[in-house]
Amino acid sequence: MALAALLVAIGVVIGALGSHALTNVLSPRQLASLGTAVDYQLFNALGLLVVGLTMRTQPAVRLRLVAWALMLGIVFFSGGIYVMLAGAPGFLGYVTPLGGVLLIGAWLCFAMELWRSGR
């Protein structure tokens, strides 16, 4: 849960940086991509917090896997966009779709786990 809070804080910082310091550096399309990366980071980090709270009342190995998939999904999806906007080599952009798949898989697994537990 601490990592979720840290990811939210980092997302807010990157979002503020994008809307203030990078408006003259990035193109409108790049700013839109940055906004998408920040949104995904913030929403999924808050979701990670919910998973952490759920783990307090429902300890399950699968919930740990959900948490890891969310963390890696955020790093790969949002981080992939961030590094591409910073000028990283193009091949690093391939981690972004992997991050999206991890995020989708994490939420599907979380839904299944909640369904199984009757919550």
C-alpha positions as CSV (number, residue, x, y, z in Angstrom):
1,M,0.0,0.0,0.0
2,A,3.0,2.3,0.6
3,L,4.1,1.7,-3.0
4,A,0.6,2.5,-4.2
5,A,0.8,5.8,-2.3
6,L,4.2,6.5,-3.7
7,L,3.0,5.8,-7.3
8,V,0.2,8.3,-6.8
9,A,2.6,10.9,-5.6
10,I,4.9,10.3,-8.5
11,G,2.0,10.5,-10.9
12,V,0.9,13.8,-9.5
13,V,4.4,15.2,-9.8
14,I,4.7,14.0,-13.4
15,G,1.3,15.4,-14.3
16,A,2.2,18.8,-12.8
17,L,5.5,18.8,-14.6
18,G,3.7,18.0,-17.9
19,S,1.1,20.7,-17.5
20,H,3.6,23.4,-16.4
21,A,7.1,22.7,-17.4
22,L,6.8,20.6,-20.5
23,T,4.1,22.5,-22.5
24,N,6.7,24.2,-24.6
25,V,8.9,21.2,-24.9
26,L,6.4,18.4,-26.0
27,S,4.0,18.5,-28.9
28,P,0.3,18.4,-28.3
29,R,0.3,14.7,-29.3
30,Q,3.1,14.0,-26.8
31,L,1.3,15.9,-24.1
32,A,-1.8,13.8,-24.7
33,S,0.3,10.6,-24.4
34,L,1.8,12.0,-21.2
35,G,-1.7,12.6,-19.9
36,T,-2.7,9.1,-20.7
37,A,0.3,7.7,-18.9
38,V,-0.4,9.8,-15.8
39,D,-4.1,8.9,-15.8
40,Y,-3.3,5.2,-16.0
41,Q,-0.7,5.5,-13.3
42,L,-3.0,7.3,-11.0
43,F,-6.1,5.2,-11.5
44,N,-4.2,1.9,-11.3
45,A,-2.2,3.0,-8.3
46,L,-5.4,3.8,-6.4
47,G,-6.7,0.4,-7.5
48,L,-3.5,-1.1,-6.1
49,L,-4.4,0.6,-2.8
50,V,-7.8,-1.1,-2.9
51,V,-6.1,-4.5,-3.6
52,G,-3.9,-3.9,-0.6
53,L,-6.8,-3.0,1.7
54,T,-8.6,-6.2,0.4
55,M,-5.5,-8.2,1.3
56,R,-5.9,-7.1,5.0
57,T,-9.3,-8.9,5.3
58,Q,-8.8,-11.6,2.7
59,P,-5.3,-12.9,2.5
60,A,-4.8,-14.8,-0.7
61,V,-1.7,-15.7,-2.7
62,R,-3.6,-14.7,-5.8
63,L,-4.1,-11.2,-4.5
64,R,-0.3,-10.8,-4.1
65,L,-0.1,-11.8,-7.8
66,V,-2.7,-9.2,-8.6
67,A,-0.7,-6.5,-6.7
68,W,2.5,-7.5,-8.5
69,A,0.8,-7.5,-11.9
70,L,-0.6,-4.0,-11.2
71,M,2.8,-2.6,-10.1
72,L,4.6,-4.1,-13.1
73,G,1.7,-3.0,-15.4
74,I,2.0,0.6,-14.2
75,V,5.8,0.6,-14.5
76,F,5.7,-1.0,-18.0
77,F,2.7,1.0,-19.4
78,S,3.2,4.4,-17.9
79,G,7.0,4.0,-17.6
80,G,7.2,2.9,-21.2
81,I,5.4,6.1,-22.3
82,Y,7.5,8.3,-20.0
83,V,10.8,6.9,-21.4
84,M,9.7,7.2,-25.0
85,L,8.8,10.8,-24.4
86,A,12.2,11.4,-22.8
87,G,13.9,10.1,-26.0
88,A,14.6,6.5,-25.3
89,P,15.3,4.1,-28.2
90,G,12.1,3.0,-30.0
91,F,12.4,-0.7,-29.0
92,L,11.7,0.3,-25.4
93,G,8.2,1.3,-26.5
94,Y,7.3,-2.4,-26.7
95,V,7.0,-2.6,-23.0
96,T,4.0,-0.3,-23.0
97,P,1.6,-2.9,-24.5
98,L,3.0,-5.5,-22.1
99,G,2.1,-3.2,-19.3
100,G,-1.4,-2.8,-20.7
101,V,-1.8,-6.6,-20.8
102,L,-0.6,-6.9,-17.2
103,L,-3.1,-4.3,-16.1
104,I,-6.0,-6.0,-17.8
105,G,-5.0,-9.3,-16.5
106,A,-4.6,-8.0,-12.9
107,W,-8.1,-6.5,-12.9
108,L,-9.6,-9.7,-14.4
109,C,-7.9,-11.8,-11.7
110,F,-9.0,-9.4,-9.0
111,A,-12.6,-9.6,-10.2
112,M,-12.4,-13.4,-10.2
113,E,-10.9,-13.4,-6.7
114,L,-13.7,-11.1,-5.4
115,W,-16.3,-13.3,-7.2
116,R,-14.9,-16.5,-5.5
117,S,-14.9,-14.9,-2.1
118,G,-18.5,-13.7,-2.5
119,R,-17.6,-10.0,-2.2
